[in-house]
């Protein structure tokens, strides 16, 4: 594997649409649950072990070479909120565009043709990692890290939180992020039926409410 | 970004002049500029001026999602299916320059849904003087400033003022009331822009958006030539 390719894919500047999404942080800020660095850390930890673990396992499974369409269906089954399913597919379509420009492959072309409106983002992320010559652990790390880096970046904008404090939150979560990615990659090796289905009901509920806000800064 | 080969399925790259089915895509023109300079009003006026002869669609990049799209809808400049709002996560300049994926999807969806289109106007949310559009997203860009924002803006320069394919200085009717010197703005703009065109507009006057519309027609003629 190329460690540099992993950095390109994991870079927050990778142009795959993530910048417009808060990962549920915008409603959490509005409701006062996230108001400083400590509450941001709690939010990120919760998301990491639920939505993060599930996304990381899907990404690892796609990188491992499991059928992306079966994984897409598995992702649907693990995403009870229609708003979050729509978000995941929109981001998957955006990731696919960046992936086909950066690491083109017949497998990406096939998934793009089968899901022109977008497959679930973690599945596309995993397949992108595979096309870049990366392994399941790498894909899982990318997906797990994204679930915490997205909200942290969004909260810097939403609360004018000190960016050093937000980045320190991510640094302190790094060992946990490693463990979640490891567990996700191990599950992916046991096959599609072994993939975790952890979810965060409050994130699902607030995502539905947020999608109906008339005025918001982030798309999700 | 061209990779020198083609794929089946949806377009993988951004600036290709043809769509996956081989037809020529619409000319895409970006409109950027500071808050309140009249970007949305210029888009509305352009739509009114050009819609009888051209098939047009608009993509808006609001800071607060649908404000600009709703303005265009409420003023009925285009049918609703021809206007799409892109959400920008508090950073409109990111969505038009650094990560253009959501905007590319919006322009492709519009071509699929209401095409064939001649022209797609991509409006940025009101942003700072450094905001410019990626060449992967638009073929040409217009930067809209106004006389009330201060007549020193052309002199100060910045990527929008110096590099836009057309600089529009709007609200010239207000110049006497805000003490702005139009001649000085024109001289400064010429100095900063090395011969690139500048249009002075007053959307409330009889001439209105005319100079901008003429420029768009010329770009379109070059695009389809």
Interface residues (C-beta under 8 A of the other chain):
Chain A: X13 X15 X16 X17 X18 X19 X20 X21 X22 X90 X93 X94 X96 X97 X98 X100 X101 X104 X109 X112 X113 X116 X154 X157 X158 X214 X215 X216 X217 X218 X219
Chain B: X1 X3 X5 X7 X8 X9 X10 X11 X12 X13 X14 X63 X64 X65 X66 X86 X87 X88 X89 X90 X91 X94 X95 X98 X99 X100 X101 X102 X104 X105
